[in-house]
Amino acid sequence: MSKISSIAILGAGNGGCAFAGHLAMKGFEVRLYEHPTFERNIQEIRGQSGVEVTGKVQGFGRLSIVTTDISQVVPGANIVMIVVPAFAQQIFINEALPHLEEGQIVVFNPDNFGSLVFRESLKNKGLRKNVKVAGTASLLYACRRLTPSKVDIRYVKDVMPVAALPAVDTNTVVNSLKEMFGQFVPADNVLEVGFGNVNQVLHSPTVVLNAGRIENTSGNFMFYWEGMTESVCRVMERVDEERINVAAKMGVRAQTTLDYLRQYYSSEEPGDSLHDFVTKSRVHGGHGPDAPKDLYHRYITEDVPNGLVPVWSFGKLAGVAVPTVDAVILLSSILNSTDYFREGRTVDKMGLSELSPHQILELVKVGEERQL
């Protein structure tokens, strides 16, 4: 009998519904929570007591609990999967903290340095919770909700790096997660999975460079196949280089976005270049218009402040110039009349501003008690 029996899914968006439906179909007891502000997301799911799944996975996942009361979901769960945009992670952390129990595993899907925010939240509240916290480099699924209770899973990624904070807990966490999905594999540490989220490279430059087209057509074009032209991809590749340079200065190995995509989607054509891959990928295109309808889309509102801003902020800490990343953040800020440099996830907000790159690396490897 599986050691993991009960799973709490926090967040009922595309990814949360995919996890909930798929895991329930696998035989796990699944509880789905949505913040009361977005109760409409779960009304239909609650009415039919589950999620219909179509695409690469097909069936109906019956859920044990569907609620806006987090006290019904977190206590007693073996695994707590936080599956929300990075800008909502702090809200869900605050909601979950009072209900977490000894021995639970909390996983951010994806991490986006959320595990470090979780650590800082514990510290600020003076709490010591004997839970293991981890994060993934990306969302396991390429998916989209078709209706409030039906999700289309276009692809389940072939591999998904995950790391615990600190990294000495990673093998324990991965062994548990593999009971759910064999795709979970250990990464070196949470910095690696944080820098490894390629959404910041793929999404944000493409939105900025297609801003006029998005506003003029309300997104009536294929974002990957048509929006990622050769010149746009050249900017993306420069952002990619700067991301890798900052990661290296922090002592972390980061692959190119093209290499990540080839690993995630091994059945796709590997492509000779990033442009070749993204404009031929059947997972990412060929399904009709799918570009953002406006500029206040998560490709900016999530991926800039919680993807590119951390790269920029770690770059400042480590003394690495990131002019292209800086430019994309600046243009995004102007386009949306929002100072993402100020609002984004900086090393200060992660509680790391007083540490050197070496000290940060040691912290994510072995934990603060053992590295100081």
C-alpha positions as CSV (number, residue, x, y, z in Angstrom):
1,M,0.0,0.0,0.0
2,S,1.3,3.5,-0.9
3,K,2.7,5.5,2.0
4,I,1.2,8.6,0.4
5,S,-2.6,8.4,0.6
6,S,-4.0,11.9,1.1
7,I,-3.0,14.9,-1.0
8,A,-4.1,18.5,-0.6
9,I,-4.2,20.7,-3.7
10,L,-4.2,24.4,-2.9
11,G,-5.4,26.4,-6.0
12,A,-8.1,25.5,-8.5
13,G,-6.6,27.0,-11.7
14,N,-5.4,25.1,-14.7
15,G,-2.5,23.3,-12.9
16,G,-4.4,22.6,-9.7
17,C,-7.4,21.1,-11.5
18,A,-5.0,18.9,-13.6
19,F,-3.2,17.6,-10.5
20,A,-6.5,17.1,-8.7
21,G,-8.2,15.2,-11.4
22,H,-5.2,13.1,-12.5
23,L,-4.2,12.2,-8.9
24,A,-7.7,11.2,-8.0
25,M,-7.8,9.0,-11.1
26,K,-4.6,7.4,-9.8
27,G,-6.4,6.3,-6.6
28,F,-5.2,9.0,-4.1
29,E,-7.6,10.7,-1.8
30,V,-7.5,14.3,-3.1
31,R,-8.7,17.5,-1.4
32,L,-9.0,20.6,-3.4
33,Y,-8.9,24.1,-1.8
34,E,-9.5,27.5,-3.5
35,H,-9.3,30.9,-1.8
36,P,-12.8,32.2,-0.9
37,T,-12.2,35.2,-3.2
38,F,-12.2,32.8,-6.2
39,E,-14.9,30.4,-5.0
40,R,-16.5,30.5,-8.5
41,N,-13.5,28.4,-9.7
42,I,-14.8,25.4,-7.7
43,Q,-18.6,25.7,-7.7
44,E,-19.0,23.4,-10.7
45,I,-16.3,21.0,-9.5
46,R,-18.1,20.8,-6.1
47,G,-21.4,20.2,-7.8
48,Q,-20.1,17.1,-9.6
49,S,-17.6,16.1,-6.8
50,G,-14.7,16.0,-9.2
51,V,-12.7,17.0,-12.3
52,E,-13.1,15.7,-15.8
53,V,-9.7,15.2,-17.5
54,T,-9.2,15.0,-21.3
55,G,-6.2,15.0,-23.7
56,K,-3.1,12.9,-22.8
57,V,-5.0,11.7,-19.7
58,Q,-8.7,10.9,-19.9
59,G,-11.2,10.2,-17.2
60,F,-12.9,11.6,-14.2
61,G,-11.2,12.2,-10.9
62,R,-13.6,12.1,-7.9
63,L,-12.4,14.4,-5.1
64,S,-13.0,13.8,-1.4
65,I,-13.3,17.5,-0.5
66,V,-13.8,20.6,-2.5
67,T,-13.9,23.7,-0.4
68,T,-12.8,27.3,0.4
69,D,-12.2,26.2,4.1
70,I,-8.5,25.4,4.2
71,S,-8.9,23.8,7.7
72,Q,-10.7,20.9,5.9
73,V,-7.9,20.3,3.5
74,V,-4.4,20.7,5.0
75,P,-4.7,18.8,8.3
76,G,-4.1,15.1,7.7
77,A,-2.7,15.4,4.2
78,N,0.6,13.7,3.5
79,I,1.5,16.1,0.7
80,V,0.4,19.7,0.3
81,M,0.8,20.9,-3.3
82,I,0.6,24.7,-3.8
83,V,-0.4,25.2,-7.4
84,V,-1.0,28.9,-7.8
85,P,0.7,31.7,-9.7
86,A,3.8,33.0,-7.9
87,F,2.1,36.3,-7.1
88,A,-0.5,34.3,-5.0
89,Q,2.0,32.1,-3.2
90,Q,2.3,34.4,-0.2
91,I,-1.5,34.5,0.3
92,F,-1.6,30.7,0.3
93,I,1.4,30.4,2.5
94,N,-0.3,32.6,5.1
95,E,-3.5,30.6,4.8
96,A,-1.8,27.2,5.1
97,L,0.8,27.9,7.9
98,P,-1.6,27.6,10.9
99,H,-2.8,24.2,9.7
100,L,0.4,22.5,8.7
101,E,1.3,19.4,10.7
102,E,4.5,17.6,11.7
103,G,5.9,15.4,8.9
104,Q,4.0,17.0,6.0
105,I,5.7,17.8,2.7
106,V,4.8,21.2,1.0
107,V,5.6,21.5,-2.7
108,F,5.4,24.7,-4.8
109,N,4.5,23.9,-8.4
110,P,6.5,25.6,-9.7
111,D,8.8,27.1,-7.1
112,N,9.8,30.5,-8.5
113,F,11.8,30.9,-5.2
114,G,8.5,30.3,-3.3
115,S,10.3,27.9,-1.0
116,L,12.6,30.7,0.1
117,V,9.6,33.0,0.7
118,F,8.0,30.2,2.8
119,R,11.2,30.0,4.9
120,E,11.1,33.8,5.4
121,S,7.4,33.7,6.4
122,L,8.2,31.1,9.0
123,K,11.0,33.2,10.3
124,N,9.0,36.4,10.4
125,K,6.2,34.7,12.3
126,G,8.6,33.0,14.7
127,L,7.3,29.6,13.8
128,R,9.1,26.3,13.7
129,K,7.2,23.7,11.7
130,N,8.7,20.3,11.2
131,V,7.6,20.1,7.6
132,K,9.7,19.6,4.5
133,V,9.3,22.3,1.8
134,A,10.3,21.9,-1.8
135,G,9.7,23.3,-5.3
136,T,9.7,22.2,-8.9
137,A,11.3,23.9,-11.9
138,S,8.1,24.1,-13.8
139,L,4.5,22.9,-13.8
140,L,4.3,19.2,-14.5
141,Y,1.6,19.7,-17.1
142,A,1.0,21.7,-20.2
143,C,-2.7,22.1,-19.6
144,R,-5.7,24.4,-19.9
145,R,-9.2,24.4,-18.4
146,L,-11.8,24.0,-21.0
147,T,-14.7,24.6,-18.6
148,P,-14.8,25.2,-14.8
149,S,-14.7,21.5,-14.2
150,K,-12.9,20.1,-17.2
151,V,-9.2,20.4,-17.9
152,D,-7.3,19.5,-21.1
153,I,-3.9,18.0,-20.4
154,R,-1.9,18.5,-23.6
155,Y,1.3,16.9,-22.2
156,V,2.7,15.5,-19.0
157,K,6.3,16.6,-18.9
158,D,8.8,13.7,-19.2
159,V,11.0,14.9,-16.4
160,M,10.5,17.4,-13.6
161,P,13.4,18.6,-11.4
162,V,12.5,19.2,-7.7
163,A,14.6,20.3,-4.8
164,A,13.9,20.7,-1.1
165,L,15.0,23.5,1.2
166,P,17.5,22.6,2.4
167,A,18.8,20.2,-0.2
168,V,19.7,17.6,2.3
169,D,16.0,16.8,2.4
170,T,15.6,16.4,-1.4
171,N,16.0,12.7,-1.7
172,T,13.3,12.1,1.0
173,V,11.0,14.5,-0.7
174,V,11.6,13.0,-4.2
175,N,11.1,9.4,-3.0
176,S,7.6,10.5,-1.7
177,L,6.7,12.4,-4.8
178,K,7.7,9.5,-7.0
179,E,4.8,7.6,-5.5
180,M,2.6,10.0,-7.4
181,F,4.7,10.6,-10.5
182,G,7.8,9.0,-11.7
183,Q,8.8,12.1,-13.6
184,F,10.0,13.9,-10.4
185,V,13.8,13.8,-10.2
186,P,16.2,15.5,-7.8
187,A,17.8,18.9,-8.6
188,D,20.8,20.2,-6.7
189,N,18.9,22.8,-4.7
190,V,16.1,25.3,-4.8
191,L,18.2,27.9,-6.5
192,E,18.6,25.6,-9.4
193,V,14.9,25.0,-9.8
194,G,14.2,28.8,-9.3
195,F,16.6,29.8,-12.0
196,G,15.4,26.8,-14.1
197,N,11.9,28.1,-14.7
198,V,12.0,28.9,-18.4
199,N,8.7,30.7,-18.5
200,Q,10.5,34.0,-17.7
201,V,12.6,33.5,-20.9
202,L,9.8,32.3,-23.1
203,H,6.9,34.5,-22.1
204,S,7.9,37.9,-21.0
205,P,10.1,39.0,-23.9
206,T,7.5,37.7,-26.3
207,V,4.7,39.7,-24.7
208,V,6.8,42.9,-24.6
209,L,7.9,42.6,-28.3
210,N,4.3,41.7,-29.4
211,A,2.6,44.4,-27.2
212,G,1.1,46.2,-30.2
213,R,-0.1,43.1,-31.8
214,I,-1.7,41.9,-28.5
215,E,-3.5,45.1,-28.0
216,N,-4.6,45.4,-31.6
217,T,-5.9,41.9,-32.0
218,S,-6.8,41.0,-28.4
219,G,-4.4,38.1,-28.7
220,N,-5.8,36.7,-31.9
221,F,-2.7,34.8,-32.9
222,M,-0.6,31.8,-31.9
223,F,1.7,33.0,-29.2
224,Y,4.5,30.4,-29.8
225,W,4.2,29.7,-33.5
226,E,3.6,33.2,-34.7
227,G,4.7,35.5,-31.8
228,M,8.2,33.9,-31.3
229,T,9.8,35.1,-34.6
230,E,13.5,34.8,-35.2
231,S,14.2,38.3,-33.9
232,V,12.1,37.8,-30.8
233,C,14.0,34.5,-30.1
234,R,17.3,36.4,-30.3
235,V,16.1,38.5,-27.4
236,M,14.9,35.5,-25.6
237,E,18.3,33.8,-26.0
238,R,20.1,36.9,-24.6
239,V,17.8,36.8,-21.6
240,D,18.7,33.1,-21.3
241,E,22.4,33.8,-21.4
242,E,22.1,36.4,-18.6
243,R,20.0,34.0,-16.5
244,I,22.6,31.3,-16.8
245,N,25.4,33.8,-16.0
246,V,23.7,34.9,-12.8
247,A,23.0,31.3,-11.8
248,A,26.7,30.4,-12.4
249,K,27.9,33.3,-10.2
250,M,25.5,32.0,-7.5
251,G,27.2,28.6,-7.8
252,V,24.3,27.0,-9.6
253,R,24.2,25.0,-12.9
254,A,21.5,26.2,-15.2
255,Q,20.8,24.7,-18.6
256,T,19.7,26.6,-21.7
257,T,15.9,27.0,-22.2
258,L,16.2,24.8,-25.3
259,D,17.8,22.0,-23.3
260,Y,15.1,22.2,-20.7
261,L,12.4,22.1,-23.4
262,R,14.0,19.1,-25.1
263,Q,14.0,17.2,-21.7
264,Y,10.4,18.1,-20.8
265,Y,9.0,17.2,-24.2
266,S,11.1,14.4,-25.5
267,S,8.5,13.3,-28.1
268,E,8.7,16.7,-29.8
269,E,11.2,17.4,-32.6
270,P,14.4,18.5,-30.8
271,G,14.9,21.5,-33.1
272,D,18.1,23.0,-34.3
273,S,17.5,26.2,-32.3
274,L,15.1,27.7,-29.8
275,H,13.2,29.3,-32.6
276,D,13.0,26.0,-34.5
277,F,11.7,24.2,-31.4
278,V,9.0,26.7,-30.2
279,T,7.6,27.3,-33.7
280,K,7.2,23.6,-34.4
281,S,6.1,22.2,-31.1
282,R,2.7,20.6,-31.3
283,V,2.3,21.1,-27.5
284,H,2.7,24.8,-27.8
285,G,1.0,25.6,-31.1
286,G,-1.4,24.5,-33.7
287,H,-4.5,24.7,-31.5
288,G,-5.7,28.1,-32.7
289,P,-5.1,31.6,-31.3
290,D,-3.8,31.4,-27.8
291,A,-1.9,34.7,-27.2
292,P,-2.7,36.8,-24.1
293,K,-5.8,39.0,-24.7
294,D,-4.1,42.0,-23.0
295,L,-0.8,42.9,-21.3
296,Y,-2.1,42.3,-17.8
297,H,-1.5,38.6,-18.3
298,R,0.4,36.3,-16.0
299,Y,3.1,36.1,-18.7
300,I,3.9,39.6,-17.4
301,T,2.3,39.9,-14.0
302,E,3.8,36.6,-12.8
303,D,6.9,35.9,-14.9
304,V,8.4,39.4,-14.7
305,P,8.2,40.1,-10.9
306,N,8.7,36.5,-9.8
307,G,11.0,35.3,-12.6
308,L,13.0,38.1,-14.2
309,V,13.2,40.3,-11.1
310,P,14.8,37.6,-9.0
311,V,17.4,37.1,-11.8
312,W,18.0,40.8,-11.8
313,S,18.2,41.0,-8.0
314,F,20.6,38.0,-7.6
315,G,22.6,39.6,-10.4
316,K,23.0,42.8,-8.4
317,L,24.0,40.8,-5.3
318,A,26.6,38.8,-7.3
319,G,27.9,41.7,-9.4
320,V,26.6,40.3,-12.7
321,A,25.2,42.8,-15.3
322,V,21.9,41.7,-16.9
323,P,21.1,44.5,-19.4
324,T,18.5,42.6,-21.5
325,V,16.7,41.3,-18.4
326,D,16.8,44.8,-17.1
327,A,15.3,46.1,-20.3
328,V,12.4,43.6,-20.4
329,I,11.5,44.4,-16.8
330,L,11.7,48.1,-17.5
331,L,9.5,47.9,-20.6
332,S,7.0,45.6,-18.8
333,S,6.8,48.2,-16.0
334,I,6.2,51.0,-18.5
335,L,3.6,49.0,-20.5
336,N,1.6,48.1,-17.3
337,S,2.3,51.3,-15.3
338,T,3.7,49.1,-12.6
339,D,7.2,49.2,-11.0
340,Y,8.1,45.6,-11.1
341,F,11.5,46.3,-9.8
342,R,9.9,47.4,-6.6
343,E,7.0,44.9,-6.5
344,G,9.0,41.9,-7.6
345,R,10.6,39.1,-5.6
346,T,14.0,40.4,-4.6
347,V,16.7,38.9,-2.4
348,D,15.6,41.3,0.3
349,K,12.0,39.9,0.3
350,M,13.5,36.4,0.4
351,G,15.5,37.3,3.5
352,L,18.9,36.9,1.7
353,S,20.2,40.5,1.2
354,E,22.7,40.2,4.1
355,L,24.3,37.1,2.8
356,S,27.0,36.5,0.2
357,P,26.4,34.2,-2.8
358,H,28.5,31.6,-1.0
359,Q,26.4,31.9,2.2
360,I,23.2,31.7,0.2
361,L,24.4,28.5,-1.5
362,E,25.3,26.9,1.8
363,L,21.9,27.9,3.2
364,V,20.0,26.2,0.4
365,K,22.2,23.2,0.6
366,V,22.4,22.4,4.3
367,G,20.1,24.9,6.1
368,E,20.9,28.0,8.1
369,E,21.5,26.3,11.4
370,R,24.3,24.3,10.0
371,Q,25.9,26.8,7.6
372,L,26.4,29.8,9.9
